[in-house]
């Protein structure tokens, strides 16, 4: 295996907030407004080189090149599904790869796009080990910086304009990794993406997902995080959840801890939460499961987003069989049971199955193709 690239010690300007850039340029004896110019070049115009920043003095650009760098992601692979979902694999300076997905949502029976969502990654791999997840099977390798997270969205925003004639409208932190294990970089990246001098996304259009790290959910509440919170639940009892999600095996992150954190979050913020729930045939889709899940939704105002599973090769359920989605009749029965118990329910259909769009699949394939043992 080739040696990993030597890390560049210069600070990455793409990871800095506008205020930090203003402070940085003042340290180079430049007026603060140069920092705002830098921010616009990096996040609105997406400049990858200092030479491209043509309204900055040449001498200043030369000093910037000596004192700092612009973090970039190299596109390795792009795939477009029959449903027009776009998945991109990016290579990091470490040589590892990370993936992002652009998901179009069309008006019924038309080609008119009403929403363009980027599913963004926050880590390479994941330490959570969920048995049904391709990323969880990779293990954890690397945290992404705030700039690297934002660069995924900005790159796919350019793809959105080229492909659909409009920019990204929504961002979900539901790609590779557990976002709240990379808390600082994730929250900073949201600030970059919602800055008026960048993509200017509304914080209400950003959702961060977690497997249920109770301490970090409380921190989001205390920090007044402006974005939405989604919780990857996937099973409604401790016994079932612990069998497929190792995070649930600790009393610090089991359902009781999660319940208390969710109630605290709602008490502090007044916001509802969303429970993400992959429906697995014979694992978590019985009438009794619906009753238990509906009880969870009563911890605080919430809704359940049922996810039709995007199969992952070799992922085994607790009974040794492969995880699989229920047929439509069984799914509709589960929905009816949930509604009967008072739960608010939406359904998210799998997208991009013909391009391995389940989280982590493309990166795992690339790793296998290269014989990468990192």
C-alpha positions in Angstrom: 0.0 0.0 0.0 1.5 3.4 -0.9 2.4 5.8 1.8 -0.3 8.3 2.8 0.3 11.9 1.5 2.1 14.2 3.8 -0.4 16.6 5.4 -0.1 20.3 4.3 0.5 22.3 7.5 -1.0 25.5 6.1 -4.5 26.4 7.3 -7.4 25.6 5.0 -9.2 28.8 4.1 -12.3 26.9 2.9 -12.9 25.6 6.4 -12.9 29.1 8.0 -16.0 31.2 8.7 -16.3 34.7 7.3 -15.2 36.2 10.7 -12.2 33.8 10.9 -11.2 34.9 7.4 -11.4 38.5 8.3 -9.2 37.9 11.3 -6.8 35.9 9.2 -6.3 38.6 6.6 -5.9 41.2 9.3 -2.9 39.1 10.4 -1.5 39.6 6.9 -1.9 43.4 7.3 -4.9 43.5 5.0 -8.3 45.2 5.8 -11.0 43.0 7.1 -13.2 43.3 4.0 -10.6 41.2 2.1 -11.8 38.3 4.3 -15.4 38.8 3.0 -14.1 38.8 -0.5 -12.2 35.6 0.2 -15.3 34.0 1.6 -17.3 34.9 -1.5 -14.6 33.5 -3.8 -14.5 30.3 -1.9 -18.1 29.5 -1.2 -20.1 31.5 -3.8 -17.8 31.4 -6.8 -16.0 28.2 -5.6 -12.5 29.3 -6.6 -10.0 26.5 -6.3 -6.9 28.6 -6.8 -5.8 32.0 -5.6 -5.0 33.0 -9.2 -8.7 32.8 -10.0 -9.5 35.6 -7.4 -9.0 38.3 -9.9 -10.2 41.2 -7.9 -7.6 40.6 -5.1 -4.2 42.4 -5.5 -1.6 40.1 -7.0 0.8 40.7 -4.1 -1.9 39.7 -1.6 -2.7 36.5 -3.6 1.0 35.6 -3.5 1.1 36.0 0.3 -2.1 33.9 0.6 -0.5 31.1 -1.4 2.5 31.1 1.0 0.4 31.3 4.2 -2.6 29.2 3.5 -4.2 26.7 1.2 -7.6 26.0 -0.4 -8.9 22.6 0.5 -10.3 20.7 -2.5 -12.0 17.5 -3.2 -11.2 15.6 -6.4 -14.1 14.0 -8.2 -13.3 10.3 -8.9 -16.5 9.0 -10.2 -20.0 10.2 -11.1 -23.0 8.0 -11.7 -26.5 9.0 -12.8 -29.4 6.7 -12.1 -32.5 6.1 -14.2 -34.5 8.2 -11.7 -31.9 11.0 -12.3 -30.3 10.7 -8.9 -26.6 11.7 -9.1 -24.0 10.1 -6.9 -20.4 11.4 -6.8 -17.3 9.9 -5.3 -14.7 12.3 -4.1 -11.1 11.7 -3.2 -9.6 13.4 -0.1 -6.0 14.6 0.4 -5.5 11.4 2.5 -6.3 9.3 -0.6 -9.5 8.0 0.9 -12.8 8.5 -0.8 -16.2 9.9 0.4 -19.5 10.0 -1.4 -22.4 12.4 -1.8 -25.8 12.1 -3.5 -27.9 14.7 -5.3 -31.6 13.6 -5.1 -34.2 15.4 -7.3 -37.8 15.4 -6.3 -40.2 16.0 -9.2 -43.7 17.4 -9.3 -46.2 14.5 -9.8 -46.2 13.2 -13.4 -43.9 16.0 -14.6 -40.2 16.7 -15.1 -40.5 19.9 -13.0 -38.1 19.8 -10.1 -39.6 21.0 -6.8 -36.7 20.1 -4.5 -33.0 19.2 -4.9 -31.5 17.5 -1.9 -27.9 16.8 -1.2 -27.1 13.8 1.1 -23.7 14.7 2.5 -21.1 12.7 4.3 -19.3 13.8 7.5 -16.8 11.0 7.9 -15.0 8.4 5.9 -16.5 5.2 7.2 -18.4 5.0 10.5 -17.7 3.7 14.0 -21.3 2.9 14.8 -21.4 -0.6 13.1 -25.1 -0.7 12.2 -25.4 -4.2 10.6 -27.6 -3.1 7.7 -25.4 -0.2 6.6 -22.6 -0.3 4.0 -20.7 2.5 5.7 -21.0 0.8 9.1 -19.3 -2.3 7.7 -16.3 -0.2 6.6 -15.3 0.9 10.1 -14.2 4.4 10.9 -11.2 6.0 9.0 -11.3 9.8 9.0 -13.3 12.9 10.1 -14.0 15.4 7.4 -13.3 19.1 8.0 -16.1 21.7 7.8 -14.6 22.8 4.4 -14.7 19.3 3.0 -18.3 18.8 4.1 -19.4 22.1 2.6 -17.4 21.4 -0.6 -19.5 18.3 -1.3 -22.7 20.4 -1.2 -21.1 23.2 -3.3 -19.9 20.7 -5.9 -23.3 19.1 -6.2 -24.9 22.6 -6.3 -22.9 23.1 -9.5 -24.1 19.8 -10.8 -27.7 20.8 -10.0 -27.4 24.0 -12.0 -25.9 22.1 -14.9 -28.4 19.3 -14.9 -31.6 20.8 -13.6 -31.2 24.5 -14.1 -31.4 25.4 -10.4 -29.5 25.1 -7.2 -29.7 22.8 -4.2 -32.6 23.5 -1.9 -32.1 21.0 0.9 -29.2 19.3 2.7 -29.4 16.2 4.8 -26.4 14.9 6.8 -27.3 11.3 6.2 -24.3 10.1 4.1 -21.2 8.4 5.3 -20.5 8.7 9.0 -22.2 9.7 12.3 -22.4 13.5 12.1 -22.5 14.1 15.8 -19.2 12.3 16.3 -17.8 15.1 14.2 -19.8 17.7 16.0 -17.7 20.8 15.5 -17.0 20.3 11.8 -20.6 19.5 11.1 -22.0 22.6 12.9 -19.4 24.8 11.3 -20.2 23.4 7.9 -23.8 24.3 8.3 -22.8 27.8 9.2 -20.7 28.0 5.9 -23.6 26.7 3.8 -26.2 29.0 5.3 -24.0 32.2 5.2 -25.5 34.9 3.1 -22.2 35.2 1.2 -22.2 31.5 0.3 -25.0 29.3 -0.8 -27.3 31.1 1.6 -29.3 28.0 2.3 -32.0 28.3 4.9 -31.1 26.5 8.2 -34.7 25.2 8.1 -33.8 23.3 4.9 -30.8 21.5 6.6 -31.3 18.3 8.6 -28.6 16.5 10.7 -29.1 12.8 11.4 -27.8 10.8 14.3 -28.0 7.2 15.5 -29.0 8.7 18.9 -25.9 10.1 20.7 -27.8 11.5 23.7 -25.1 13.8 25.0 -24.7 15.4 21.6 -28.4 15.8 21.2 -28.5 17.7 24.4 -25.5 19.8 23.2 -27.4 20.7 20.0 -30.3 22.0 22.3 -27.9 24.0 24.5 -26.1 25.5 21.4 -29.4 26.5 19.8 -28.6 24.6 16.6 -30.8 26.2 13.9 -31.2 23.1 11.7 -33.5 20.1 12.0 -32.8 16.9 13.9 -33.4 13.4 12.6 -32.8 10.2 14.6 -32.0 6.9 13.0 -34.2 4.7 15.1 -34.8 1.6 13.0 -36.2 -0.5 15.8 -38.7 0.4 18.6 -37.4 -1.7 21.6 -34.0 -2.0 23.2 -33.8 -5.7 22.4 -34.4 -5.2 18.7 -32.4 -2.1 18.4 -29.3 -3.6 20.2 -29.4 -6.5 17.8 -28.9 -4.3 14.7 -27.4 -1.1 16.2 -24.5 -1.6 18.6 -24.8 2.0 19.8 -28.0 1.0 21.7 -26.0 -1.5 23.9 -24.8 1.3 26.3 -27.0 2.8 29.0 -25.7 6.2 27.8 -27.2 5.7 24.3 -30.1 3.2 24.8 -33.7 4.1 24.3 -34.2 5.5 27.8 -31.2 7.8 27.3 -32.5 8.8 23.9 -36.0 9.5 25.2 -34.6 11.8 27.9 -32.4 13.6 25.4 -35.3 14.0 22.9 -37.5 15.5 25.6 -34.8 17.9 26.6 -34.1 18.9 23.0 -37.8 19.7 22.5 -38.1 21.5 25.8 -35.1 23.7 25.0 -35.8 24.4 21.3 -39.5 23.8 20.8 -38.7 21.9 17.7 -40.1 18.5 16.6 -37.8 15.6 15.6 -38.0 13.1 12.8 -37.4 9.4 13.4 -35.8 7.6 10.4 -37.0 4.0 10.3 -35.8 1.5 7.7 -38.5 -1.1 7.4 -37.1 -4.7 7.3 -39.3 -7.6 6.6 -39.7 -9.8 9.6 -37.4 -7.7 11.7 -39.3 -4.5 12.7 -42.5 -4.4 10.7 -45.1 -6.3 12.8 -48.3 -4.8 14.3 -46.6 -5.0 17.7 -43.6 -3.1 16.3 -46.0 -0.4 15.0 -47.5 0.0 18.5 -44.0 0.3 20.1 -42.9 2.8 17.5 -46.0 4.9 17.9 -45.2 5.1 21.6 -41.7 6.4 20.8 -43.3 9.2 18.7 -45.1 10.4 21.8 -41.9 11.3 23.6 -42.1 14.7 21.9 -43.8 16.1 18.8 -42.4 14.1 15.9 -43.0 12.2 12.7 -41.8 8.9 11.4 -40.0 8.8 8.1 -40.3 5.2 6.9 -37.5 4.2 4.5 -37.8 1.5 1.9 -34.5 -0.2 2.3 -31.8 0.1 -0.4 -30.3 -3.4 -0.1 -26.6 -3.8 0.9 -24.9 -6.9 -0.3 -24.2 -9.4 2.5 -25.9 -7.4 5.2 -27.5 -10.0 7.5 -30.5 -9.6 9.8 -30.4 -11.1 13.4 -31.9 -14.3 12.1 -29.1 -14.8 9.7 -31.2 -14.0 6.6 -30.3 -10.9 4.5 -32.1 -7.7 5.3 -34.9 -7.1 2.9 -37.7 -4.7 2.3 -41.3 -5.8 2.9 -43.6 -6.1 -0.1 -46.0 -3.2 -0.7 -49.0 -4.8 1.0 -47.0 -5.5 4.2 -45.6 -2.0 4.1 -49.1 -0.4 3.8 -50.3 -2.6 6.6 -47.5 -1.3 8.8 -48.4 2.3 7.9 -52.0 1.7 8.7 -51.1 0.3 12.1 -48.9 3.3 12.9 -51.5 5.8 11.9 -54.1 3.9 14.0 -51.9 4.4 17.0 -51.6 8.2 16.3 -48.2 8.4 14.6 -47.5 10.9 11.8 -46.0 9.0 8.9 -44.1 9.8 5.7 -42.5 7.3 3.3 -39.2 7.7 1.6 -38.7 5.4 -1.4 -35.2 4.2 -2.2 -33.5 6.2 -4.9 -30.6 5.3 -7.3 -30.6 1.6 -6.7 -29.0 1.0 -10.1 -26.0 3.2 -9.1 -25.4 1.7 -5.6 -26.8 4.8 -4.0 -27.1 3.3 -0.5 -24.8 5.1 1.9 -21.2 3.7 1.6 -21.8 1.3 -1.3 -19.9 3.3 -4.0 -16.9 4.0 -1.7 -16.7 0.4 -0.6 -16.7 -0.7 -4.2 -13.9 1.7 -5.1 -11.9 0.5 -2.1 -12.3 -3.1 -3.1 -11.3 -2.3 -6.7 -8.1 -0.7 -5.5 -7.3 -3.4 -3.0 -7.2 -0.6 -0.4 -6.6 -2.0 3.1 -6.7 1.2 5.1 
